[in-house]
Amino acid sequence: MQTVQDMERDKTAQAFAAHLALVGTDVQAWVNLFAEDAIVEFPYASAFGSPERLEGKSALYNYMKDVPAQMQNLIFTNVREYPTLNPNILFAEVHGEATIAATGRQYQQDYVMRLETQDGKIVHYREYWNPAPVLEAWGDTKNLRQSFNAE
């Protein structure tokens, strides 16, 4: 029989798996994984003139709504999850690849992600990535900002 802590850890892992499956295919379903007041952080995004912090489902949707069209065939591989003592917090390392519509270039990135859930919903998500492959794939910051509705 599973403990309450094990069940919470499973919910967190399920939310993370759904995050990876939906972010590049169905942004509305992806946003529904989040709590109403969720916080999403991309600490390096400000280097490109994009927000590094988004708050609430509406802001998430507006920022990410064009990802499936702009980051074509987005896939994640080499997923390594690192549960913590807190069953609602998970760290992960993930490799992502996509074709960038604005340039036709291949994007490859290694991410470090931190996800926190409450009652099965994502309440806080932070994603670290290397800015160099971003600029290489998008070609310039204008293309990047347009892809993420950050103009």
N, C-alpha and C positions, 0 to 999 in steps of 0.2 A: 504494500500500500504506500502511495506517495504521501510525503509530508506536504504541508501547506507551502513551505519554502520551495520544495521541488516543483509543485504546481505553478508557483509564481515564476520560477526559473524557466519552466516550459513555455509559459505565456510570453515571456520576454524573448525567448529564442524564436517562437512562432511569429512574433511581431517583426523581428529582424528578418526572418526568411521572407515574409510577405513584403517588407520594405524593398528588399533586393529584387523580388519578382515583379513588383508593380511600378517602381519609380520610372522605369523606361518604357512602360507599356500603357498604363492607365493611371494618369495623375489624379483623377478624382477618387478612385479607389485607394490610391496611395495616401492621399490627404485624409481619407476616412480612418486610417490607422492611427491618427494623431488625436490627442485631446484638444478641446476647443482652444485652450490657452497655451498650446505647446510652443516650445522654443526650439528653433533650428539654428545652428551656428556653423558657418563656414569661415573659420578664423583667417584664412588667407585671401578671401574673396575681395576684401577692400583694396588689395594691390591692383585690382583691375577695375575699380570704380563700382563694384557690386556690393550690396549690403552683406555684412558679415553676420548679421543677426536678423532673423525673421520671427515674428511673434503672432501666433494665431493661425487658424486654418485658412482664412481668407488670404493672408499674406503669403502663406506657403503655396496655395494654388496659383495665385497670380504670378509668383516667381517661377514656378516649375511647370506651368501648363503647357509649354511648348517643347519640353524636353523630349518626348517621344519623336517629334518631327525633326528636332535639331540634332539630337544624339541618336542617330539611326542604329538599330540593331544593338542597343546597349546590352552587354552581358557582363556578368560578374563570375569570376572563377577564382580558384585557389582561396576559398573562403576559410578563414581560421577564426573561430570564435573563442573568446576567453571570458567565461563566466566569472563573476566576482563573489565575494562573501555576501553582498547584497543581491538577493535573487532578482531584483528589478533593474539591475545594471549589467550591461554586457559590453565588452570591448571586442572589436574584430579587426582583422586585416583582410583586405579584399583587393583583388586585381580586377579592374574594369576596362572594357574596350568598347568603342563605338566608332561609327563614321560620322563626321561632323558635316551637316548639310551645307553650311555656309561656305566650306572650303573643299569638301570631298576628301579631306585628310583623315587618316586613321588616328584615333585618340587612344592612348594607353596610359593608364594611371594606376598607381598603387595607393590605396586609401587606408587610413586608420579611422575607425568609427567608434563612437561611444553612444550607446542608446540606453535610455532610461524609461521604464514604463510604470504606469500606475493603473490598476484595474484593467489591465490588458491593452491600454492605449499608450502610445508614445507621448511622453510629456517633455522630453528633452533629447535632442539629437545633435551631435557634434561630429563634423566630418573634416579630417585633415587630408590634404593632398598637396602634391608638388606643383607649384605654379608654372614651372618650365614646360612640361608637356601640354598644359592648358594653352599657353600662348602659341606653342608650336602648332597645335591642331587647329585652333581657331584663327590663327594668322594675325589677329590684332584684338585689342580690347573692345572695339566697337562691335565686332561680330559676336564676341562673348556676351557683352551686355545685352545685345538684341536677342540672343538665344534664351536668355534668362529674364527677359522683360525688365531689365534694370536700367533702361535709358532714362 
